[in-house]
Structures are given as structure tokens and as C-alpha cells.
Amino acid sequence: MSPNRRWLWVAWCVTLVMVVIGSLLPGPWMARIQTSVFPASDKLFHFTGYCLLAALPALGSRRRLEIVAFAAVAVLLGVVLEISQRLVPGRVVDLADLGANNLGVFTGAALGWLLRSIFRL
């Protein structure tokens, strides 16, 4: 594996851990982080995290089937984590979050595939 591809996978693993932790933090902790550290909409967090989860493998992949597989796994992860929030104090299932997740996945996969094609990665 080339060093560039290795860095893409490291970045993907870090993003995956951040998405899981961010999705399962209790409500008060998440609110504190959002208002003090990153004062932005939580839908933007959802979109960005899942966009990266789909774009990074697309950049490093050599086959379209792999891109589709990673995108499908990211969509499934979003559903599982969103449902899991029912068990986390101060968190609720939000279909708008799920929509932001899926929009991020589709955007990231398309963007990654496009950039890979343009730069011949």
C-alpha cells in the first residue's frame, strides 16, 4: 500500500472513531462541545462526518464496487448510531440527522470518485 493510501485509511479510521464518539456522547456533553468549541449546526456535523467517511475510501479505492460498499456501510452505521441514541441520556432519534448523514455519504462518495478520476489517484 502506498504511503498516500495509508494516510487516507488512517484519516478514515480517525473519522470513524470521531463519528461514533460524537454520536454516542450524552446530550449535555454534546451541547457543551457544540456551543463552546464548534458553534455550528449539528446537521453540519452529521453531514461533514459522513461525507468524510465516504470520500476518504473513494479517494483510495481502485474499484467502484468498493466505493459503493463503503458508502453502504456508512449509511448503515448512521442508521445504527441514530437508533442507538435512544439509549444515551439527553439524546433522541432525529430523522433530520439521518438525512444529513445520508446526504453526506452520497456527496462524499461522489466527490471522492470525482476527485480520484480528475487527479488519477
Number of C-alpha atoms within 10 A of each C-alpha: 6 7 8 12 16 12 13 18 16 13 15 18 14 12 18 18 11 13 21 14 13 17 20 19 16 16 15 12 11 17 16 12 12 15 11 9 9 12 11 11 10 15 16 13 20 24 23 20 23 28 26 24 28 30 29 26 25 29 25 22 19 13 10 12 11 14 23 16 13 21 26 16 15 24 22 13 17 24 18 11 18 20 16 15 19 14 12 14 12 14 18 14 15 12 12 11 19 20 17 21 28 23 18 28 29 21 19 26 27 18 19 23 25 15 15 17 11 9 8 9 14
